[in-house]
Amino acid sequence: MSTSLYDLTVPVLVRALRNLSAILKKGEAFAKETGLDPKDLIEARLFPDMGALASQIQRASDSAKGCVVRIGGVENLAMADTETTFDELQARIAATIAFLENTPREAMDGKEETQVVLKLPNGEFPFTATNFALGFVLPNVFFHVTTAYGILRHKGVPLGKLDYLGGL
């Protein structure tokens, strides 16, 4: 018996987003404890041409939603990318998790070979649903979660590997 496409995506994405939420909570607590302006964390970036912390959360959210939208054919939950506070970023993560958890299993399962075309400014990229999920969505979500972790860690937030993994 093979593992279902739903099981390979939705629970993994939800866990990554919950871990991201916990990392953000530590960032917010750090700002309060040290008197740091929260904007100094939310607007921080690892390098000038990389997205700031808020953008990393937005891209992780969009990629996770895009998985079930493109594979499962569910209607997207539009988000405006206007979050500027920890509360707003947490609300976005919570809304994304709820969106994923409300995706019916049957919307994903059995679609492993369905064609998915990712349209980006620099071209169109065809995938099977399985290759899209495993070769694009999951690495992309983890890239943005890891970058958010790296930004906060770089700014001094006391995070460790288990914060990223969410405990075991």
Salt bridges, closest charged atoms under 4 A:
ASP7 OD1 - ARG105 NH2 2.85
GLU28 OE2 - LYS32 NZ 3.77
ASP62 OD2 - ARG59 NH2 2.78
ASP62 OD1 - LYS65 NZ 3.77
ASP62 OD1 - ARG92 NH2 2.60
ASP81 OD2 - ARG59 NH2 2.74
ASP81 OD1 - ARG92 NH1 2.80
GLU83 OE2 - ARG92 NH1 3.12
GLU101 OE2 - ARG18 NH2 2.65
ASP109 OD2 - ARG105 NH1 3.35
ASP163 OD1 - LYS26 NZ 2.80
